[in-house]
Amino acid sequence: MAENVHDAVVNYIAKTRFPFPGQKTWAPDYRTLTNVPARKHGIQISGGEHFPDIVILDGTGRVREIGEVEMNVSNIAPSTLKATSETADADTPTRFGTSSSMSPSARRRRHRRCSKRME
């Protein structure tokens, strides 16, 4: 996939899913950042600094949620997904800090839905 398609998908998801339309549990001080095309907020993982596609910060700068958009699921190492999941907090209403907590089949379904909307 061309890098610009990935970036377009990241930006679309960030704008339309963080928060979801009508979401009532979204704190007013949450800020959605994307690390494409420019890197804005990295996290430390065992392999060094990683820049997730989408990072949600609260008013204190604490990472609340992380989103990764993979055009090919095999491109990202499971250890990176695990590290991003552990970096995001789990005290959100869903008790999950990132979409990486979804099963691979759920990620593929979500990816297909988002890809179709981008067409």
Secondary structure, DSSP 8 states (H G I E B T S, - for coil): --HHHHHHHHHHHHHHHTT-TT-SS--TT-EEEE-SSS----EEETTEEE--SEEEE-TTS-EEEEE---SSGGGS-HHHHHHHHHHS-S-STTS-SBGGGS-HHHHHHHHHHHHHHH-
